[in-house]
Amino acid sequence: MTTAGLPNFLPATAASLSLSTQNVSAAAPLAVTAANNADSTSGAAKDLVGVTTANLTWSGLTASATNYLYVTVATSGTLTAGATTQAPVYQWGGTPATTNGLFTFNIAEMRGYLGNGSTAPQAYLVFLGEAVTSGSAVTSAVAYAYNGRYDSGWTATLSAAGVAVTRSHNLGLPPRTIEYIIECTTADNGYAIGDQLNGTAVAGNNGAFSTNFGLSKTRNGLSFMTSGNPYGVLNKSSGAYTALTAANWRYKFVADRGW
């Protein structure tokens, strides 16, 4: 991982329709857990854990498409690379789709299924990332966030009004929880250094009305937008409505898969 705790086991591009992991070794193994609920008789967990100390390769990726990269975990713990152009489906419950190459994960039962065109048997799959291809190469690739969680790290000085701020959380699905957090770095309006506020405690004002921030999410990203006069809060000491001094604060985003 990087010093920020983000995954770095996939390169950003590749010169052919093949992509190999990087930075995997005996000192930094790649380990995954494929969920399969519990045995109905004994109650013992049926999850499989797989690990590799050598780099994996996804060969023969589909050209001009988004390839979703996964590994199949064998009972021995061996990992086998695979890819599909069908985006995996994560749902609370329901009947898995039988579409060939479509993986469905039922969250409530913590079990995954892989469609083969006629049925969808249980499968020990874990998706590790995705790769966008041209006709002959990988033009971009991302590794999914570890543990289904993302933390952007701090950025000094609050963003200006009307400026869109974006981040790539790379969870591979819209997160259940996203949060915008600001932290005081210089005493301001009754707040001491280290005080933190969540986005719900801060509102913008465009001159006509106050509004919370526009915080949106997609499968791999999130964005944040402020109104005309951002960062209105209640003074910590007096309770009066006031505006923060942008330079006295820093901000970050966190996102959580939620299960």
Sine and cosine of phi, psi and omega as CSV:
sin_phi,cos_phi,sin_psi,cos_psi,sin_omega,cos_omega
0.00,0.00,0.29,-0.96,0.08,-1.00
-0.97,0.22,0.12,-0.99,0.03,-1.00
-0.91,0.42,-0.33,0.94,0.04,-1.00
-1.00,0.08,-0.01,1.00,0.01,-1.00
1.00,0.09,0.22,0.98,-0.01,-1.00
-1.00,-0.08,0.49,-0.87,-0.04,-1.00
-0.94,0.34,0.60,-0.80,0.07,-1.00
-0.69,-0.72,0.56,0.83,-0.03,-1.00
-1.00,-0.03,0.04,1.00,0.10,-0.99
-0.83,-0.56,0.69,-0.73,0.11,-0.99
-0.95,0.30,0.33,-0.94,-0.06,-1.00
-0.97,0.24,-0.47,0.88,-0.03,-1.00
-0.55,-0.83,0.16,-0.99,0.11,-0.99
-0.49,-0.87,0.51,-0.86,-0.11,-0.99
-0.99,0.16,-0.11,0.99,0.01,-1.00
-0.67,-0.74,-0.04,-1.00,0.03,-1.00
-1.00,0.09,0.74,0.68,0.01,-1.00
-0.57,-0.82,0.65,-0.76,-0.03,-1.00
-0.70,-0.72,0.75,-0.66,0.01,-1.00
-0.88,-0.47,0.53,-0.85,0.09,-1.00
-0.93,0.37,0.26,-0.97,0.06,-1.00
-0.70,-0.72,0.31,-0.95,0.08,-1.00
0.91,0.42,0.28,0.96,0.05,-1.00
-0.99,-0.10,0.76,-0.65,-0.04,-1.00
-0.37,-0.93,0.03,-1.00,0.06,-1.00
-0.88,0.47,-0.53,0.85,0.01,-1.00
-0.98,0.19,-0.40,0.92,0.00,-1.00
-0.69,-0.72,0.95,0.31,-0.03,-1.00
-0.95,0.33,0.39,-0.92,0.09,-1.00
-0.98,-0.21,0.90,-0.45,-0.06,-1.00
-0.86,-0.51,0.62,-0.78,0.01,-1.00
-0.68,-0.73,0.40,-0.91,0.09,-1.00
-0.82,-0.58,0.83,-0.56,0.05,-1.00
-0.98,-0.21,0.86,-0.51,-0.09,-1.00
-0.99,0.13,0.59,-0.81,0.09,-1.00
-0.48,-0.88,0.63,0.77,0.08,-1.00
0.84,0.54,-0.66,-0.75,-0.09,-1.00
-0.66,-0.75,0.38,-0.93,0.03,-1.00
-0.90,0.43,0.74,-0.67,-0.08,-1.00
-0.94,0.35,-0.28,0.96,-0.01,-1.00
-0.99,-0.17,-0.80,0.60,-0.07,-1.00
-1.00,0.02,-0.39,0.92,-0.06,-1.00
0.99,0.14,0.00,1.00,-0.01,-1.00
-0.94,0.33,0.61,-0.79,0.03,-1.00
-0.88,0.48,0.65,-0.76,0.00,-1.00
-0.95,-0.31,0.23,0.97,0.04,-1.00
-0.90,0.43,0.48,-0.88,0.10,-1.00
-0.89,-0.45,0.69,-0.73,0.06,-1.00
-0.95,-0.31,0.77,-0.64,0.04,-1.00
-0.84,-0.54,0.45,-0.89,-0.03,-1.00
-0.50,-0.87,0.55,-0.83,0.12,-0.99
-0.68,-0.73,0.60,-0.80,0.08,-1.00
-0.95,-0.33,0.07,1.00,0.04,-1.00
-0.86,-0.50,0.42,-0.91,-0.03,-1.00
-0.93,0.38,0.60,-0.80,0.04,-1.00
-0.99,-0.16,0.44,-0.90,0.02,-1.00
-0.75,-0.66,0.75,-0.66,0.13,-0.99
-0.98,-0.19,0.96,-0.29,-0.06,-1.00
-0.98,-0.18,0.36,-0.93,0.09,-1.00
0.88,0.47,0.64,0.77,0.03,-1.00
-0.90,0.45,0.50,-0.87,-0.01,-1.00
-0.94,0.34,0.76,-0.65,-0.03,-1.00
-0.95,0.30,0.51,-0.86,0.09,-1.00
0.79,0.61,0.77,0.64,-0.05,-1.00
-0.39,-0.92,0.20,-0.98,0.19,-0.98
-1.00,-0.07,0.86,-0.50,0.00,-1.00
-0.98,-0.22,0.82,-0.57,0.02,-1.00
-1.00,-0.07,0.88,-0.47,-0.17,-0.98
-1.00,-0.06,0.80,-0.60,0.01,-1.00
-0.72,-0.70,0.17,-0.99,0.17,-0.98
-0.80,-0.60,0.59,-0.81,0.14,-0.99
-0.99,-0.13,0.74,-0.67,-0.05,-1.00
-0.98,-0.19,0.85,-0.52,0.04,-1.00
-1.00,0.07,0.29,-0.96,0.01,-1.00
-0.88,0.48,-0.40,0.91,0.03,-1.00
-0.98,0.19,-0.18,0.98,-0.06,-1.00
1.00,-0.07,0.01,1.00,0.02,-1.00
-0.96,0.30,0.62,-0.78,0.03,-1.00
-0.96,-0.28,0.74,-0.68,0.06,-1.00
-0.86,-0.50,0.82,-0.58,-0.05,-1.00
-0.96,0.27,0.62,-0.79,0.06,-1.00
-0.49,-0.87,0.28,-0.96,-0.01,-1.00
-0.54,-0.84,0.44,-0.90,0.05,-1.00
-0.58,-0.81,0.46,-0.89,0.08,-1.00
-1.00,-0.05,0.05,1.00,0.05,-1.00
-1.00,-0.06,0.87,-0.50,0.04,-1.00
-0.90,0.44,0.74,-0.67,-0.01,-1.00
-0.89,0.45,0.51,-0.86,0.00,-1.00
-0.95,-0.32,0.79,-0.62,0.07,-1.00
-0.90,-0.44,0.91,-0.42,-0.06,-1.00
-0.74,-0.67,0.39,-0.92,-0.04,-1.00
-0.92,0.40,-0.65,0.76,0.04,-1.00
-0.18,-0.98,0.09,-1.00,0.01,-1.00
0.78,-0.62,0.00,-1.00,-0.02,-1.00
-0.99,0.15,0.81,-0.59,0.02,-1.00
-0.91,0.41,0.56,-0.83,0.05,-1.00
-0.95,0.33,0.56,-0.83,0.01,-1.00
-1.00,-0.10,0.02,1.00,-0.01,-1.00
-0.79,0.61,0.74,-0.68,-0.04,-1.00
-0.86,0.51,0.81,-0.59,0.04,-1.00
0.99,0.11,0.03,1.00,-0.01,-1.00
-1.00,-0.10,0.87,-0.50,0.01,-1.00
-1.00,-0.08,0.77,-0.64,0.05,-1.00
-0.88,-0.48,0.77,-0.64,0.06,-1.00
-0.90,-0.44,0.87,-0.50,0.06,-1.00
-1.00,-0.01,0.93,-0.36,-0.13,-0.99
-0.91,0.41,-0.68,0.73,-0.08,-1.00
-0.88,0.48,-0.57,0.82,0.02,-1.00
-0.99,-0.16,-0.08,1.00,0.00,-1.00
0.77,0.63,0.84,0.54,-0.02,-1.00
-0.54,-0.84,0.64,-0.77,-0.01,-1.00
-0.93,-0.36,0.46,-0.89,-0.03,-1.00
-0.70,-0.72,0.61,-0.79,0.02,-1.00
-0.87,-0.48,0.88,-0.47,0.00,-1.00
-0.94,0.34,0.60,-0.80,0.02,-1.00
-0.85,-0.52,0.19,0.98,-0.01,-1.00
0.96,-0.29,-0.43,0.90,0.02,-1.00
-0.75,-0.66,-0.55,0.84,0.05,-1.00
-0.72,-0.70,0.06,-1.00,0.04,-1.00
-0.67,-0.74,0.98,0.19,-0.01,-1.00
-0.95,0.32,0.37,-0.93,0.07,-1.00
-0.85,0.52,0.62,-0.78,-0.04,-1.00
-0.61,-0.79,0.65,-0.76,0.05,-1.00
-1.00,-0.01,0.98,0.19,-0.03,-1.00
-0.89,-0.45,0.56,-0.83,0.15,-0.99
-0.71,-0.71,0.82,-0.57,0.03,-1.00
-1.00,0.07,0.76,-0.65,-0.10,-0.99
-0.96,-0.29,-0.31,0.95,-0.04,-1.00
0.16,-0.99,-0.24,-0.97,0.01,-1.00
-0.52,-0.86,0.42,-0.91,-0.04,-1.00
-0.69,-0.72,0.77,-0.63,0.07,-1.00
-0.99,-0.11,0.75,-0.66,-0.06,-1.00
-0.89,-0.46,0.42,-0.91,0.22,-0.98
-0.99,-0.12,-0.38,-0.93,0.03,-1.00
-0.94,0.33,-0.31,0.95,-0.11,-0.99
-0.58,-0.82,0.01,1.00,-0.09,-1.00
-0.48,-0.88,0.21,-0.98,0.14,-0.99
-1.00,-0.01,0.90,-0.44,-0.06,-1.00
-1.00,0.01,-0.40,0.91,0.08,-1.00
-0.33,-0.94,0.50,-0.86,0.01,-1.00
-0.51,-0.86,0.56,-0.83,0.08,-1.00
-0.70,-0.71,0.58,-0.81,0.12,-0.99
-0.99,-0.10,0.67,-0.74,-0.01,-1.00
-0.95,0.33,0.49,-0.87,-0.07,-1.00
-0.89,0.45,0.61,-0.79,0.04,-1.00
-0.91,0.42,0.63,-0.78,0.12,-0.99
0.87,0.49,0.27,0.96,0.00,-1.00
0.91,0.42,0.49,0.87,-0.03,-1.00
-0.69,-0.72,0.51,-0.86,0.00,-1.00
-0.66,-0.75,0.65,-0.76,0.10,-0.99
-0.69,-0.72,0.87,-0.50,-0.10,-1.00
-0.96,0.28,-0.31,0.95,-0.16,-0.99
0.98,0.19,0.27,-0.96,-0.13,-0.99
-0.99,0.16,0.60,-0.80,0.16,-0.99
-0.86,-0.52,0.80,-0.60,-0.04,-1.00
-0.96,0.29,0.56,-0.83,0.05,-1.00
0.93,0.36,0.83,-0.55,-0.01,-1.00
-0.90,0.44,0.55,-0.84,-0.06,-1.00
-0.93,0.38,0.41,-0.91,-0.04,-1.00
-0.97,0.25,0.32,-0.95,0.01,-1.00
-0.88,0.47,0.67,-0.74,0.08,-1.00
0.95,0.31,0.24,0.97,0.01,-1.00
-0.96,-0.28,0.85,-0.53,0.01,-1.00
-0.97,0.26,0.74,-0.67,0.07,-1.00
-0.91,-0.41,0.79,-0.61,-0.02,-1.00
-0.83,-0.56,0.47,-0.88,0.09,-1.00
-0.61,-0.79,0.46,-0.89,0.06,-1.00
-0.97,-0.23,0.95,-0.31,0.02,-1.00
-1.00,0.09,-0.42,0.91,0.08,-1.00
0.79,0.61,0.72,0.69,0.10,-0.99
-1.00,0.10,-0.32,0.95,0.00,-1.00
1.00,0.10,0.09,1.00,0.07,-1.00
-0.26,-0.96,0.42,-0.91,0.04,-1.00
-0.88,0.48,0.83,-0.56,-0.05,-1.00
-0.92,0.39,0.53,-0.85,0.07,-1.00
-0.93,0.36,-0.54,0.84,-0.06,-1.00
-0.77,-0.63,0.79,-0.61,0.19,-0.98
-0.77,-0.63,0.56,-0.83,-0.07,-1.00
-0.59,-0.81,0.61,-0.79,0.09,-1.00
-0.93,-0.38,0.82,-0.57,-0.08,-1.00
-0.82,-0.57,0.70,-0.72,0.12,-0.99
-0.89,-0.47,0.50,-0.86,-0.03,-1.00
-0.73,-0.68,0.71,-0.71,0.00,-1.00
-0.96,0.29,0.78,-0.63,0.03,-1.00
-0.93,-0.38,-0.29,0.96,0.11,-0.99
-0.62,-0.78,0.73,-0.68,-0.08,-1.00
-0.73,0.68,0.72,-0.69,-0.12,-0.99
-0.41,-0.91,0.84,-0.54,0.10,-0.99
0.79,0.62,0.68,0.73,0.04,-1.00
1.00,0.04,-0.13,0.99,0.00,-1.00
-1.00,-0.04,0.67,-0.74,-0.02,-1.00
-0.99,-0.12,0.29,-0.96,0.04,-1.00
-0.84,0.55,0.78,-0.63,-0.01,-1.00
0.99,-0.16,-0.29,0.96,0.08,-1.00
-0.89,0.45,0.67,-0.74,0.00,-1.00
-0.86,-0.51,0.55,-0.83,0.09,-1.00
-0.77,-0.63,0.67,-0.74,0.14,-0.99
-0.99,0.15,0.30,-0.95,-0.05,-1.00
-0.85,0.53,-0.50,0.87,-0.02,-1.00
-0.93,0.37,-0.27,0.96,0.00,-1.00
-1.00,0.00,-0.06,1.00,-0.08,-1.00
-0.85,-0.52,0.63,-0.77,0.01,-1.00
-0.68,-0.73,0.49,-0.87,0.09,-1.00
-0.99,-0.16,0.25,-0.97,0.02,-1.00
-0.62,-0.78,0.84,-0.54,-0.03,-1.00
-0.99,-0.12,0.22,0.98,0.01,-1.00
0.99,-0.17,-0.40,0.92,0.00,-1.00
-0.95,-0.32,-0.58,0.82,-0.02,-1.00
-0.35,-0.94,0.31,-0.95,0.05,-1.00
-1.00,-0.08,0.50,-0.87,-0.01,-1.00
-0.48,-0.88,0.51,-0.86,0.12,-0.99
-0.96,0.29,0.23,-0.97,-0.04,-1.00
-0.92,0.38,0.45,-0.89,0.11,-0.99
-1.00,0.05,0.99,-0.14,-0.02,-1.00
-0.93,-0.38,0.91,-0.41,-0.07,-1.00
-0.84,-0.54,0.26,-0.97,-0.07,-1.00
-0.62,-0.79,0.47,-0.88,0.12,-0.99
-0.74,-0.68,-0.15,-0.99,-0.07,-1.00
-0.89,0.46,-0.56,0.83,-0.02,-1.00
-0.80,-0.60,0.01,1.00,-0.07,-1.00
-0.61,-0.79,0.12,-0.99,0.11,-0.99
-0.56,-0.83,0.37,-0.93,0.00,-1.00
-0.60,-0.80,0.35,-0.94,-0.13,-0.99
-0.62,-0.79,0.72,-0.69,0.00,-1.00
-0.68,-0.73,0.66,-0.75,0.04,-1.00
-0.96,-0.27,0.30,-0.95,0.07,-1.00
-1.00,-0.02,-0.19,-0.98,-0.14,-0.99
-0.84,0.54,-0.69,0.73,0.01,-1.00
-0.83,-0.56,1.00,0.06,-0.15,-0.99
-0.98,0.21,0.16,-0.99,0.19,-0.98
0.91,0.41,0.69,0.72,0.16,-0.99
-1.00,0.08,0.76,-0.65,-0.03,-1.00
-0.65,-0.76,0.09,-1.00,0.16,-0.99
-1.00,0.00,0.80,-0.60,0.06,-1.00
-0.81,0.58,0.77,-0.63,-0.10,-1.00
-0.89,0.45,-0.49,0.87,-0.06,-1.00
-1.00,0.00,-0.68,0.73,-0.11,-0.99
-0.97,-0.25,-0.34,0.94,-0.06,-1.00
0.99,0.14,0.00,1.00,0.00,-1.00
-0.96,0.28,0.55,-0.83,0.05,-1.00
-0.94,0.35,0.75,-0.67,-0.06,-1.00
-0.49,-0.87,0.20,-0.98,0.03,-1.00
-0.95,-0.32,0.69,-0.73,0.03,-1.00
-0.97,0.25,0.41,-0.91,0.13,-0.99
-1.00,0.00,0.91,-0.41,-0.16,-0.99
-0.82,0.58,-0.64,0.77,-0.07,-1.00
-0.94,0.35,-0.22,0.97,-0.04,-1.00
-1.00,-0.05,0.14,0.99,-0.08,-1.00
-0.67,-0.74,0.32,-0.95,0.15,-0.99
-0.74,-0.68,0.26,-0.97,-0.09,-1.00
-0.65,-0.76,0.32,-0.95,0.13,-0.99
-0.42,-0.91,0.21,-0.98,0.05,-1.00
-0.87,-0.49,0.57,-0.82,0.18,-0.98
-0.76,-0.65,0.56,-0.83,0.03,-1.00
-0.67,-0.75,0.58,-0.82,-0.07,-1.00
-0.68,-0.73,0.77,-0.64,0.04,-1.00
-0.83,0.57,-0.57,0.82,0.11,-0.99
0.99,-0.12,0.06,1.00,0.04,-1.00
-0.36,-0.93,0.00,0.00,0.00,0.00
